Amino acid sequence: MTVRLQLVSTAMPSSKHEAICEMFRSRPALAAEIVGRSLGVSLPRYREARIRSENVTDDRLAELRADAVIEYWEKKRNFALIVEVQGDEDKDKLYSWPFYLMGLRYRLRCPVKLLVVCPVPAVARWASRPIDLDHPGMMLTPIVLGPDQIPQVIEPDDAARTPELAVLSAMAHGGRPDGAKTLESLVDAYGALDPDHRALYHDVVSAMLPQAARHHLETLMKLKNYEYQSDFARHYFDNGKVEEAAKAVLMVLSGRGICVSPEIRARVTGCTDLAQLEVWLQRAVVISAAAELFD
């Protein structure tokens, strides 16, 4: 089966939530692979995966946007997947998710399924509960991908073939006692990614790993002659991308769950010294409070 990917959106994200969304947007086949192979849900055959507008409502209705919407085609549109990345419990989703499904089903006239990606186990359990639609015989049970459902990618060939899945695997399993091979495969996956996405995903993975696992990953990268900091600096700093560099600092803090005050955010985004931003980036990976950036 040949899958042809058509990409529509290439905007770089600035948080853990957006980084995970970007994995599905940059490789549309990933959602079907996870739903069909990892979660065991039967899906129709397809040859082509297409990203479409995240607007799931009819043009005549108020616009609601999902994190990612992917169409899967054979000779015609066979099915679609809505991908939602959920970091916290949100009661509004119990109303918007059914609307997403029905709205997109109405627009596309094909089967539509909902995949909810939850990096936090407790949120995954919450999202897995059936949603009673208050009509006889109508219940919605989302398809949920939590940390325990993410396959552990440990083979270099698998990581290079599906690098986004290897990144998700590192987020879920890299910090565990048996996570060494997962981190080794992550470095192999980096070679299959373009510099933008490689730098982005590494920021988020590093922010989520415990200190020992993060140091182990850095050692692996050095052994394979891949210096993250030099590559990141070359991409964001040497090219004079001050705004992107500042966003990277804030992205790492956000991915680690560190609260950033408006004053600190303003100081970071207002900095025009690339060398200083690089220092702040290195500190952002290890500090416990945003104010420690400036120590």
RODRENVEX-176783 format. One record per residue (C-alpha): chain; residue number from 1; residue in one letter; x, y, z. Coordinates in Angstrom, 3 decimals. Example, Ala and Ser with C-alpha at 12.3 -4.5 7.8 and 13.67 -1.06 7.14 Angstrom:
<zaza chain="A" resi="1" resn="A" px="12.300" py="-4.500" pz="7.800"/>
<zaza chain="A" resi="2" resn="S" px="13.670" py="-1.060" pz="7.140"/>
END
This chain:
<zaza chain="A" resi="1" resn="M" px="0.000" py="0.000" pz="0.000"/>
<zaza chain="A" resi="2" resn="T" px="1.425" py="3.349" pz="-1.050"/>
<zaza chain="A" resi="3" resn="V" px="0.568" py="6.391" pz="1.024"/>
<zaza chain="A" resi="4" resn="R" px="0.947" py="9.826" pz="-0.544"/>
<zaza chain="A" resi="5" resn="L" px="0.961" py="12.682" pz="1.933"/>
<zaza chain="A" resi="6" resn="Q" px="-0.330" py="16.133" pz="1.124"/>
<zaza chain="A" resi="7" resn="L" px="0.627" py="18.757" pz="3.681"/>
<zaza chain="A" resi="8" resn="V" px="-1.305" py="21.967" pz="4.093"/>
<zaza chain="A" resi="9" resn="S" px="-0.056" py="23.580" pz="7.294"/>
<zaza chain="A" resi="10" resn="T" px="3.662" py="23.956" pz="8.107"/>
<zaza chain="A" resi="11" resn="A" px="3.497" py="26.538" pz="10.906"/>
<zaza chain="A" resi="12" resn="M" px="5.804" py="25.636" pz="13.772"/>
<zaza chain="A" resi="13" resn="P" px="4.133" py="25.197" pz="17.164"/>
<zaza chain="A" resi="14" resn="S" px="5.194" py="26.684" pz="20.508"/>
<zaza chain="A" resi="15" resn="S" px="4.067" py="24.250" pz="23.222"/>
<zaza chain="A" resi="16" resn="K" px="3.903" py="20.570" pz="24.115"/>
<zaza chain="A" resi="17" resn="H" px="0.279" py="20.484" pz="22.959"/>
<zaza chain="A" resi="18" resn="E" px="1.119" py="22.018" pz="19.595"/>
<zaza chain="A" resi="19" resn="A" px="4.220" py="19.846" pz="19.173"/>
<zaza chain="A" resi="20" resn="I" px="2.120" py="16.684" pz="19.440"/>
<zaza chain="A" resi="21" resn="C" px="-0.461" py="18.168" pz="17.053"/>
<zaza chain="A" resi="22" resn="E" px="2.347" py="18.892" pz="14.603"/>
<zaza chain="A" resi="23" resn="M" px="3.337" py="15.204" pz="14.555"/>
<zaza chain="A" resi="24" resn="F" px="-0.057" py="14.304" pz="13.129"/>
<zaza chain="A" resi="25" resn="R" px="-0.167" py="17.280" pz="10.783"/>
<zaza chain="A" resi="26" resn="S" px="3.304" py="16.659" pz="9.369"/>
<zaza chain="A" resi="27" resn="R" px="2.689" py="12.921" pz="8.878"/>
<zaza chain="A" resi="28" resn="P" px="-1.037" py="12.352" pz="8.292"/>
<zaza chain="A" resi="29" resn="A" px="-0.683" py="8.567" pz="8.046"/>
<zaza chain="A" resi="30" resn="L" px="0.382" py="8.481" pz="11.710"/>
<zaza chain="A" resi="31" resn="A" px="-3.175" py="8.759" pz="13.059"/>
<zaza chain="A" resi="32" resn="A" px="-4.409" py="5.781" pz="11.038"/>
<zaza chain="A" resi="33" resn="E" px="-1.343" py="3.722" pz="11.996"/>
<zaza chain="A" resi="34" resn="I" px="-1.984" py="4.348" pz="15.679"/>
<zaza chain="A" resi="35" resn="V" px="-5.740" py="3.732" pz="15.504"/>
<zaza chain="A" resi="36" resn="G" px="-5.449" py="0.659" pz="13.286"/>
<zaza chain="A" resi="37" resn="R" px="-2.263" py="-1.017" pz="14.509"/>
<zaza chain="A" resi="38" resn="S" px="-1.622" py="0.151" pz="18.053"/>
<zaza chain="A" resi="39" resn="L" px="-5.238" py="0.442" pz="19.223"/>
<zaza chain="A" resi="40" resn="G" px="-6.713" py="-2.344" pz="17.104"/>
<zaza chain="A" resi="41" resn="V" px="-9.608" py="-0.382" pz="15.568"/>
<zaza chain="A" resi="42" resn="S" px="-10.686" py="-1.652" pz="12.134"/>
<zaza chain="A" resi="43" resn="L" px="-10.273" py="0.973" pz="9.399"/>
<zaza chain="A" resi="44" resn="P" px="-10.989" py="0.888" pz="5.643"/>
<zaza chain="A" resi="45" resn="R" px="-8.098" py="0.639" pz="3.187"/>
<zaza chain="A" resi="46" resn="Y" px="-6.603" py="3.840" pz="1.846"/>
<zaza chain="A" resi="47" resn="R" px="-3.853" py="5.025" pz="-0.496"/>
<zaza chain="A" resi="48" resn="E" px="-3.585" py="8.688" pz="0.374"/>
<zaza chain="A" resi="49" resn="A" px="-3.748" py="10.720" pz="3.589"/>
<zaza chain="A" resi="50" resn="R" px="-4.666" py="14.396" pz="3.341"/>
<zaza chain="A" resi="51" resn="I" px="-4.648" py="17.121" pz="5.953"/>
<zaza chain="A" resi="52" resn="R" px="-7.757" py="19.281" pz="5.628"/>
<zaza chain="A" resi="53" resn="S" px="-8.957" py="22.404" pz="7.382"/>
<zaza chain="A" resi="54" resn="E" px="-9.455" py="21.834" pz="11.101"/>
<zaza chain="A" resi="55" resn="N" px="-12.865" py="23.525" pz="10.840"/>
<zaza chain="A" resi="56" resn="V" px="-15.359" py="20.718" pz="11.513"/>
<zaza chain="A" resi="57" resn="T" px="-18.596" py="22.701" pz="11.247"/>
<zaza chain="A" resi="58" resn="D" px="-20.700" py="23.743" pz="8.310"/>
<zaza chain="A" resi="59" resn="D" px="-19.912" py="27.199" pz="6.987"/>
<zaza chain="A" resi="60" resn="R" px="-23.369" py="28.356" pz="8.080"/>
<zaza chain="A" resi="61" resn="L" px="-22.647" py="27.507" pz="11.727"/>
<zaza chain="A" resi="62" resn="A" px="-20.280" py="29.018" pz="14.269"/>
<zaza chain="A" resi="63" resn="E" px="-16.806" py="27.711" pz="13.567"/>
<zaza chain="A" resi="64" resn="L" px="-15.346" py="24.989" pz="15.777"/>
<zaza chain="A" resi="65" resn="R" px="-11.820" py="23.781" pz="15.132"/>
<zaza chain="A" resi="66" resn="A" px="-10.219" py="20.474" pz="16.075"/>
<zaza chain="A" resi="67" resn="D" px="-6.467" py="20.037" pz="16.558"/>
<zaza chain="A" resi="68" resn="A" px="-6.103" py="18.058" pz="13.319"/>
<zaza chain="A" resi="69" resn="V" px="-8.455" py="16.591" pz="10.726"/>
<zaza chain="A" resi="70" resn="I" px="-7.150" py="13.974" pz="8.290"/>
<zaza chain="A" resi="71" resn="E" px="-8.891" py="12.430" pz="5.281"/>
<zaza chain="A" resi="72" resn="Y" px="-7.951" py="8.986" pz="3.973"/>
<zaza chain="A" resi="73" resn="W" px="-8.573" py="8.254" pz="0.296"/>
<zaza chain="A" resi="74" resn="E" px="-8.653" py="5.228" pz="-1.987"/>
<zaza chain="A" resi="75" resn="K" px="-10.494" py="6.100" pz="-5.203"/>
<zaza chain="A" resi="76" resn="K" px="-12.772" py="8.216" pz="-3.053"/>
<zaza chain="A" resi="77" resn="R" px="-12.710" py="9.591" pz="0.466"/>
<zaza chain="A" resi="78" resn="N" px="-12.983" py="6.418" pz="2.569"/>
<zaza chain="A" resi="79" resn="F" px="-12.901" py="7.817" pz="6.109"/>
<zaza chain="A" resi="80" resn="A" px="-11.585" py="10.662" pz="8.248"/>
<zaza chain="A" resi="81" resn="L" px="-9.947" py="10.958" pz="11.658"/>
<zaza chain="A" resi="82" resn="I" px="-10.252" py="13.862" pz="14.068"/>
<zaza chain="A" resi="83" resn="V" px="-7.186" py="14.166" pz="16.332"/>
<zaza chain="A" resi="84" resn="E" px="-7.497" py="16.009" pz="19.631"/>
<zaza chain="A" resi="85" resn="V" px="-4.536" py="16.446" pz="22.019"/>
<zaza chain="A" resi="86" resn="Q" px="-5.816" py="16.699" pz="25.582"/>
<zaza chain="A" resi="87" resn="G" px="-3.533" py="17.693" pz="28.456"/>
<zaza chain="A" resi="88" resn="D" px="-6.222" py="18.307" pz="31.082"/>
<zaza chain="A" resi="89" resn="E" px="-9.789" py="17.346" pz="31.856"/>
<zaza chain="A" resi="90" resn="D" px="-12.199" py="19.718" pz="30.135"/>
<zaza chain="A" resi="91" resn="K" px="-15.949" py="19.257" pz="30.551"/>
<zaza chain="A" resi="92" resn="D" px="-16.610" py="21.360" pz="27.448"/>
<zaza chain="A" resi="93" resn="K" px="-15.112" py="18.554" pz="25.361"/>
<zaza chain="A" resi="94" resn="L" px="-18.022" py="16.310" pz="26.351"/>
<zaza chain="A" resi="95" resn="Y" px="-20.138" py="18.621" pz="24.211"/>
<zaza chain="A" resi="96" resn="S" px="-17.699" py="19.695" pz="21.485"/>
<zaza chain="A" resi="97" resn="W" px="-16.342" py="16.215" pz="20.626"/>
<zaza chain="A" resi="98" resn="P" px="-19.747" py="14.793" pz="19.596"/>
<zaza chain="A" resi="99" resn="F" px="-20.347" py="17.971" pz="17.603"/>
<zaza chain="A" resi="100" resn="Y" px="-16.974" py="17.574" pz="15.862"/>
<zaza chain="A" resi="101" resn="L" px="-17.903" py="14.050" pz="14.794"/>
<zaza chain="A" resi="102" resn="M" px="-21.393" py="14.823" pz="13.600"/>
<zaza chain="A" resi="103" resn="G" px="-20.392" py="18.090" pz="11.925"/>
<zaza chain="A" resi="104" resn="L" px="-17.556" py="16.510" pz="9.963"/>
<zaza chain="A" resi="105" resn="R" px="-19.629" py="13.436" pz="9.114"/>
<zaza chain="A" resi="106" resn="Y" px="-22.277" py="15.755" pz="7.675"/>
<zaza chain="A" resi="107" resn="R" px="-19.713" py="17.686" pz="5.633"/>
<zaza chain="A" resi="108" resn="L" px="-17.715" py="14.725" pz="4.290"/>
<zaza chain="A" resi="109" resn="R" px="-20.429" py="12.068" pz="3.953"/>
<zaza chain="A" resi="110" resn="C" px="-18.062" py="9.332" pz="5.146"/>
<zaza chain="A" resi="111" resn="P" px="-17.208" py="7.496" pz="8.393"/>
<zaza chain="A" resi="112" resn="V" px="-15.451" py="9.727" pz="10.930"/>
<zaza chain="A" resi="113" resn="K" px="-13.631" py="8.630" pz="14.097"/>
<zaza chain="A" resi="114" resn="L" px="-12.209" py="10.600" pz="17.030"/>
<zaza chain="A" resi="115" resn="L" px="-8.685" py="9.970" pz="18.356"/>
<zaza chain="A" resi="116" resn="V" px="-7.829" py="11.705" pz="21.645"/>
<zaza chain="A" resi="117" resn="V" px="-4.116" py="11.789" pz="22.514"/>
<zaza chain="A" resi="118" resn="C" px="-3.508" py="12.185" pz="26.266"/>
<zaza chain="A" resi="119" resn="P" px="0.088" py="12.509" pz="27.566"/>
<zaza chain="A" resi="120" resn="V" px="-1.169" py="12.226" pz="31.185"/>
<zaza chain="A" resi="121" resn="P" px="-2.527" py="8.817" pz="32.353"/>
<zaza chain="A" resi="122" resn="A" px="-5.285" py="10.311" pz="34.523"/>
<zaza chain="A" resi="123" resn="V" px="-6.525" py="12.430" pz="31.624"/>
<zaza chain="A" resi="124" resn="A" px="-6.480" py="9.358" pz="29.375"/>
<zaza chain="A" resi="125" resn="R" px="-8.733" py="7.532" pz="31.847"/>
<zaza chain="A" resi="126" resn="W" px="-11.085" py="10.512" pz="31.943"/>
<zaza chain="A" resi="127" resn="A" px="-11.259" py="10.799" pz="28.162"/>
<zaza chain="A" resi="128" resn="S" px="-11.967" py="7.078" pz="27.780"/>
<zaza chain="A" resi="129" resn="R" px="-15.299" py="7.288" pz="29.577"/>
<zaza chain="A" resi="130" resn="P" px="-18.381" py="6.949" pz="27.336"/>
<zaza chain="A" resi="131" resn="I" px="-20.210" py="10.215" pz="26.709"/>
<zaza chain="A" resi="132" resn="D" px="-23.959" py="9.912" pz="27.127"/>
<zaza chain="A" resi="133" resn="L" px="-25.594" py="11.981" pz="24.370"/>
<zaza chain="A" resi="134" resn="D" px="-28.911" py="12.009" pz="26.234"/>
<zaza chain="A" resi="135" resn="H" px="-30.737" py="10.241" pz="23.416"/>
<zaza chain="A" resi="136" resn="P" px="-31.840" py="6.584" pz="23.458"/>
<zaza chain="A" resi="137" resn="G" px="-29.097" py="4.379" pz="22.081"/>
<zaza chain="A" resi="138" resn="M" px="-26.569" py="7.180" pz="21.537"/>
<zaza chain="A" resi="139" resn="M" px="-23.241" py="6.965" pz="23.384"/>
<zaza chain="A" resi="140" resn="L" px="-19.842" py="8.179" pz="22.214"/>
<zaza chain="A" resi="141" resn="T" px="-16.705" py="6.433" pz="23.432"/>
<zaza chain="A" resi="142" resn="P" px="-13.598" py="8.264" pz="22.153"/>
<zaza chain="A" resi="143" resn="I" px="-10.612" py="6.295" pz="20.890"/>
<zaza chain="A" resi="144" resn="V" px="-7.922" py="7.284" pz="23.392"/>
<zaza chain="A" resi="145" resn="L" px="-4.151" py="7.045" pz="23.103"/>
<zaza chain="A" resi="146" resn="G" px="-2.635" py="7.361" pz="26.572"/>
<zaza chain="A" resi="147" resn="P" px="0.984" py="6.730" pz="27.623"/>
<zaza chain="A" resi="148" resn="D" px="0.242" py="3.051" pz="28.302"/>
<zaza chain="A" resi="149" resn="Q" px="-1.173" py="2.565" pz="24.793"/>
<zaza chain="A" resi="150" resn="I" px="1.769" py="4.167" pz="22.964"/>
<zaza chain="A" resi="151" resn="P" px="3.941" py="1.349" pz="21.558"/>
<zaza chain="A" resi="152" resn="Q" px="7.526" py="1.299" pz="22.773"/>
<zaza chain="A" resi="153" resn="V" px="9.728" py="1.827" pz="19.736"/>
<zaza chain="A" resi="154" resn="I" px="13.142" py="0.231" pz="20.290"/>
<zaza chain="A" resi="155" resn="E" px="14.278" py="-0.916" pz="16.837"/>
<zaza chain="A" resi="156" resn="P" px="16.335" py="1.573" pz="14.773"/>
<zaza chain="A" resi="157" resn="D" px="14.585" py="0.638" pz="11.512"/>
<zaza chain="A" resi="158" resn="D" px="11.155" py="1.173" pz="13.058"/>
<zaza chain="A" resi="159" resn="A" px="12.242" py="4.538" pz="14.467"/>
<zaza chain="A" resi="160" resn="A" px="13.597" py="5.732" pz="11.124"/>
<zaza chain="A" resi="161" resn="R" px="10.436" py="4.585" pz="9.320"/>
<zaza chain="A" resi="162" resn="T" px="8.013" py="6.226" pz="11.769"/>
<zaza chain="A" resi="163" resn="P" px="9.998" py="8.972" pz="13.529"/>
<zaza chain="A" resi="164" resn="E" px="6.928" py="10.718" pz="14.974"/>
<zaza chain="A" resi="165" resn="L" px="5.845" py="7.504" pz="16.679"/>
<zaza chain="A" resi="166" resn="A" px="9.381" py="7.152" pz="18.058"/>
<zaza chain="A" resi="167" resn="V" px="9.070" py="10.661" pz="19.523"/>
<zaza chain="A" resi="168" resn="L" px="5.747" py="9.784" pz="21.175"/>
<zaza chain="A" resi="169" resn="S" px="7.361" py="6.581" pz="22.457"/>
<zaza chain="A" resi="170" resn="A" px="10.220" py="8.558" pz="24.014"/>
<zaza chain="A" resi="171" resn="M" px="7.743" py="10.915" pz="25.697"/>
<zaza chain="A" resi="172" resn="A" px="5.848" py="7.977" pz="27.203"/>
<zaza chain="A" resi="173" resn="H" px="8.609" py="5.476" pz="27.934"/>
<zaza chain="A" resi="174" resn="G" px="11.966" py="7.271" pz="27.793"/>
<zaza chain="A" resi="175" resn="G" px="11.995" py="8.100" pz="31.496"/>
<zaza chain="A" resi="176" resn="R" px="11.151" py="4.584" pz="32.663"/>
<zaza chain="A" resi="177" resn="P" px="13.766" py="2.148" pz="34.034"/>
<zaza chain="A" resi="178" resn="D" px="13.671" py="0.200" pz="30.751"/>
<zaza chain="A" resi="179" resn="G" px="13.704" py="3.342" pz="28.606"/>
<zaza chain="A" resi="180" resn="A" px="17.337" py="3.218" pz="27.426"/>
<zaza chain="A" resi="181" resn="K" px="16.569" py="1.450" pz="24.128"/>
<zaza chain="A" resi="182" resn="T" px="13.666" py="3.807" pz="23.529"/>
<zaza chain="A" resi="183" resn="L" px="16.024" py="6.780" pz="23.756"/>
<zaza chain="A" resi="184" resn="E" px="18.548" py="5.043" pz="21.501"/>
<zaza chain="A" resi="185" resn="S" px="15.873" py="4.592" pz="18.854"/>
<zaza chain="A" resi="186" resn="L" px="14.860" py="8.237" pz="19.243"/>
<zaza chain="A" resi="187" resn="V" px="18.297" py="9.346" pz="18.084"/>
<zaza chain="A" resi="188" resn="D" px="17.875" py="7.134" pz="15.008"/>
<zaza chain="A" resi="189" resn="A" px="14.479" py="8.739" pz="14.408"/>
<zaza chain="A" resi="190" resn="Y" px="16.029" py="12.227" pz="14.454"/>
<zaza chain="A" resi="191" resn="G" px="17.924" py="11.389" pz="11.274"/>
<zaza chain="A" resi="192" resn="A" px="14.622" py="10.995" pz="9.407"/>
<zaza chain="A" resi="193" resn="L" px="13.287" py="14.414" pz="10.477"/>
<zaza chain="A" resi="194" resn="D" px="13.913" py="17.836" pz="8.989"/>
<zaza chain="A" resi="195" resn="P" px="15.833" py="20.299" pz="11.208"/>
<zaza chain="A" resi="196" resn="D" px="12.711" py="22.278" pz="12.204"/>
<zaza chain="A" resi="197" resn="H" px="10.792" py="19.296" pz="13.524"/>
<zaza chain="A" resi="198" resn="R" px="13.876" py="17.625" pz="14.982"/>
<zaza chain="A" resi="199" resn="A" px="14.671" py="20.687" pz="17.106"/>
<zaza chain="A" resi="200" resn="L" px="11.031" py="21.112" pz="18.129"/>
<zaza chain="A" resi="201" resn="Y" px="10.462" py="17.507" pz="19.175"/>
<zaza chain="A" resi="202" resn="H" px="13.767" py="17.301" pz="21.005"/>
<zaza chain="A" resi="203" resn="D" px="12.848" py="20.334" pz="23.079"/>
<zaza chain="A" resi="204" resn="V" px="9.592" py="18.724" pz="24.170"/>
<zaza chain="A" resi="205" resn="V" px="11.062" py="15.268" pz="24.831"/>
<zaza chain="A" resi="206" resn="S" px="13.909" py="16.753" pz="26.881"/>
<zaza chain="A" resi="207" resn="A" px="11.484" py="18.817" pz="28.918"/>
<zaza chain="A" resi="208" resn="M" px="9.418" py="15.723" pz="29.765"/>
<zaza chain="A" resi="209" resn="L" px="12.300" py="13.410" pz="30.703"/>
<zaza chain="A" resi="210" resn="P" px="13.681" py="13.113" pz="34.250"/>
<zaza chain="A" resi="211" resn="Q" px="17.197" py="14.419" pz="34.682"/>
<zaza chain="A" resi="212" resn="A" px="18.988" py="11.057" pz="34.471"/>
<zaza chain="A" resi="213" resn="A" px="17.174" py="10.082" pz="31.256"/>
<zaza chain="A" resi="214" resn="R" px="17.823" py="13.518" pz="29.760"/>
<zaza chain="A" resi="215" resn="H" px="21.551" py="13.209" pz="30.439"/>
<zaza chain="A" resi="216" resn="H" px="21.543" py="9.713" pz="28.940"/>
<zaza chain="A" resi="217" resn="L" px="19.895" py="11.055" pz="25.779"/>
<zaza chain="A" resi="218" resn="E" px="22.497" py="13.814" pz="25.516"/>
<zaza chain="A" resi="219" resn="T" px="25.272" py="11.219" pz="25.854"/>
<zaza chain="A" resi="220" resn="L" px="23.739" py="9.062" pz="23.116"/>
<zaza chain="A" resi="221" resn="M" px="23.572" py="12.026" pz="20.780"/>
<zaza chain="A" resi="222" resn="K" px="27.216" py="12.873" pz="21.375"/>
<zaza chain="A" resi="223" resn="L" px="28.256" py="9.247" pz="20.764"/>
<zaza chain="A" resi="224" resn="K" px="26.492" py="9.385" pz="17.409"/>
<zaza chain="A" resi="225" resn="N" px="28.182" py="12.695" pz="16.585"/>
<zaza chain="A" resi="226" resn="Y" px="24.914" py="14.589" pz="16.791"/>
<zaza chain="A" resi="227" resn="E" px="25.234" py="17.724" pz="18.869"/>
<zaza chain="A" resi="228" resn="Y" px="21.741" py="19.035" pz="19.524"/>
<zaza chain="A" resi="229" resn="Q" px="22.808" py="22.394" pz="20.870"/>
<zaza chain="A" resi="230" resn="S" px="25.071" py="23.150" pz="17.910"/>
<zaza chain="A" resi="231" resn="D" px="22.407" py="22.106" pz="15.390"/>
<zaza chain="A" resi="232" resn="F" px="19.735" py="24.072" pz="17.225"/>
<zaza chain="A" resi="233" resn="A" px="21.969" py="27.100" pz="17.480"/>
<zaza chain="A" resi="234" resn="R" px="22.807" py="26.882" pz="13.782"/>
<zaza chain="A" resi="235" resn="H" px="19.131" py="26.772" pz="12.877"/>
<zaza chain="A" resi="236" resn="Y" px="17.710" py="29.371" pz="15.262"/>
<zaza chain="A" resi="237" resn="F" px="20.639" py="31.551" pz="16.265"/>
<zaza chain="A" resi="238" resn="D" px="23.153" py="31.708" pz="13.443"/>
<zaza chain="A" resi="239" resn="N" px="20.390" py="32.650" pz="11.015"/>
<zaza chain="A" resi="240" resn="G" px="19.390" py="35.547" pz="13.222"/>
<zaza chain="A" resi="241" resn="K" px="15.932" py="34.212" pz="14.065"/>
<zaza chain="A" resi="242" resn="V" px="15.532" py="36.131" pz="17.303"/>
<zaza chain="A" resi="243" resn="E" px="11.764" py="35.720" pz="17.513"/>
<zaza chain="A" resi="244" resn="E" px="11.945" py="31.934" pz="16.989"/>
<zaza chain="A" resi="245" resn="A" px="14.736" py="31.654" pz="19.568"/>
<zaza chain="A" resi="246" resn="A" px="12.649" py="33.454" pz="22.182"/>
<zaza chain="A" resi="247" resn="K" px="9.674" py="31.224" pz="21.389"/>
<zaza chain="A" resi="248" resn="A" px="11.884" py="28.167" pz="21.861"/>
<zaza chain="A" resi="249" resn="V" px="12.790" py="29.276" pz="25.400"/>
<zaza chain="A" resi="250" resn="L" px="9.116" py="29.772" pz="26.275"/>
<zaza chain="A" resi="251" resn="M" px="8.189" py="26.476" pz="24.592"/>
<zaza chain="A" resi="252" resn="V" px="10.564" py="24.484" pz="26.805"/>
<zaza chain="A" resi="253" resn="L" px="9.190" py="26.148" pz="29.932"/>
<zaza chain="A" resi="254" resn="S" px="5.627" py="25.461" pz="28.799"/>
<zaza chain="A" resi="255" resn="G" px="6.398" py="21.845" pz="27.957"/>
<zaza chain="A" resi="256" resn="R" px="7.810" py="21.341" pz="31.459"/>
<zaza chain="A" resi="257" resn="G" px="4.704" py="22.885" pz="33.050"/>
<zaza chain="A" resi="258" resn="I" px="6.558" py="25.934" pz="34.422"/>
<zaza chain="A" resi="259" resn="C" px="4.388" py="29.024" pz="34.859"/>
<zaza chain="A" resi="260" resn="V" px="5.687" py="32.123" pz="33.047"/>
<zaza chain="A" resi="261" resn="S" px="4.527" py="35.525" pz="34.273"/>
<zaza chain="A" resi="262" resn="P" px="3.716" py="38.305" pz="31.786"/>
<zaza chain="A" resi="263" resn="E" px="6.823" py="40.174" pz="32.971"/>
<zaza chain="A" resi="264" resn="I" px="9.150" py="37.235" pz="32.309"/>
<zaza chain="A" resi="265" resn="R" px="7.471" py="36.500" pz="28.955"/>
<zaza chain="A" resi="266" resn="A" px="7.957" py="40.134" pz="27.943"/>
<zaza chain="A" resi="267" resn="R" px="11.634" py="40.061" pz="28.943"/>
<zaza chain="A" resi="268" resn="V" px="12.277" py="36.893" pz="26.916"/>
<zaza chain="A" resi="269" resn="T" px="10.402" py="38.022" pz="23.806"/>
<zaza chain="A" resi="270" resn="G" px="11.987" py="41.465" pz="24.029"/>
<zaza chain="A" resi="271" resn="C" px="15.556" py="40.134" pz="24.098"/>
<zaza chain="A" resi="272" resn="T" px="17.567" py="40.700" pz="20.905"/>
<zaza chain="A" resi="273" resn="D" px="20.815" py="39.130" pz="22.126"/>
<zaza chain="A" resi="274" resn="L" px="21.051" py="35.686" pz="20.483"/>
<zaza chain="A" resi="275" resn="A" px="23.827" py="34.519" pz="22.788"/>
<zaza chain="A" resi="276" resn="Q" px="21.718" py="35.405" pz="25.838"/>
<zaza chain="A" resi="277" resn="L" px="18.718" py="33.550" pz="24.416"/>
<zaza chain="A" resi="278" resn="E" px="20.873" py="30.465" pz="23.931"/>
<zaza chain="A" resi="279" resn="V" px="21.946" py="30.632" pz="27.598"/>
<zaza chain="A" resi="280" resn="W" px="18.306" py="30.944" pz="28.658"/>
<zaza chain="A" resi="281" resn="L" px="17.394" py="27.974" pz="26.473"/>
<zaza chain="A" resi="282" resn="Q" px="19.981" py="25.788" pz="28.194"/>
<zaza chain="A" resi="283" resn="R" px="18.736" py="26.898" pz="31.615"/>
<zaza chain="A" resi="284" resn="A" px="15.083" py="26.340" pz="30.669"/>
<zaza chain="A" resi="285" resn="V" px="15.703" py="22.593" pz="30.437"/>
<zaza chain="A" resi="286" resn="V" px="16.833" py="22.256" pz="34.086"/>
<zaza chain="A" resi="287" resn="I" px="15.366" py="25.092" pz="36.177"/>
<zaza chain="A" resi="288" resn="S" px="12.340" py="24.658" pz="38.437"/>
<zaza chain="A" resi="289" resn="A" px="10.958" py="28.238" pz="38.252"/>
<zaza chain="A" resi="290" resn="A" px="10.888" py="30.711" pz="35.361"/>
<zaza chain="A" resi="291" resn="A" px="12.628" py="33.416" pz="37.408"/>
<zaza chain="A" resi="292" resn="E" px="15.743" py="31.203" pz="37.552"/>
<zaza chain="A" resi="293" resn="L" px="16.332" py="31.971" pz="33.877"/>
<zaza chain="A" resi="294" resn="F" px="17.949" py="35.212" pz="34.923"/>
<zaza chain="A" resi="295" resn="D" px="20.144" py="33.947" pz="37.802"/>
END
